[in-house]
Amino acid sequence: MPKVNNCSQLGRRTSNRFLPLAPFAYLVIALLCLRHWGTADPWQDLDFFSAGFFTLAALLPLYKIRFKRGSFESRETLREAAGLNYDPATVRWGSLLAVGELSVFLDYGHWHLMPALRRPGLQITGLVVYACALGALMWTDTCLVRHFQGDPSHRQLMTRGPFAVVRHPRYASLLLGKLGLSLLFASTFAWFSLLVSIFLICRRIGLEETHLREIFGSLYSSYTEHTHRLFPGIY
């Protein structure tokens, strides 16, 4: 009979194996929210803009599967990288917000609550902003993965790459991505999600900076003196 510890470890490995597929499942559900069931043209809202979004959005999980395989073998390292050690609430709220964002695709495909927002010029801008945000997020994640692959006892403060530009480039990228989504899908739900995300990220930043000051002390305080939090020259 297998031991309880062995069963729990097997369960964690199985869960970790299927976890990378979750973003693809989410994208499939979002795509189905656009479908007009039982009509002659069920994919009439899978236009240049929405198709461009889904193509770009699929790149990030593909990138993570290729690049992050085996990166977080330690559970403690994973918790630290995700911020669960000092702020588990934001992860939960972020997950709920992602579920709520499915209303953005329903609005684009069916409800059209604010048709005045659906302008090609704004949607092109949104697609460009989303693509730039995705590129910045991949750059930041590349640096983060390499950082957390090292020995935890010799981990240094990150001040290079995107972290030389702002202190929280990942959060800046996520907010830019939300802005791109709002312009692209012309939905009031997307704009509401952006506002909630700003609140959650500002709260998260306060907790994270307190945590980093406890780890790096005056070194982190010195770093904060010549870098902005999210956007150079703004905040």
HELIX and SHEET records of a PDB file:
HELIX    1   1 VAL A    4  PHE A   18  1                                  15    
HELIX    2   2 LEU A   19  LEU A   21  5                                   3    
HELIX    3   3 ALA A   22  LEU A   34  1                                  13    
HELIX    4   4 PHE A   48  PHE A   67  1                                  20    
HELIX    5   5 ARG A   75  ALA A   82  1                                   8    
HELIX    6   6 PRO A   88  GLY A  100  1                                  13    
HELIX    7   7 LEU A  102  LEU A  106  1                                   5    
HELIX    8   8 ASP A  107  TRP A  111  3                                   5    
HELIX    9   9 PRO A  115  LEU A  117  5                                   3    
HELIX   10  10 PRO A  120  PHE A  148  1                                  29    
HELIX   11  11 PRO A  152  HIS A  154  5                                   3    
HELIX   12  12 GLY A  161  ALA A  164  5                                   4    
HELIX   13  13 PRO A  169  PHE A  185  1                                  17    
HELIX   14  14 THR A  188  PHE A  216  1                                  29    
HELIX   15  15 SER A  218  GLU A  225  1                                   8    
END                                                                             
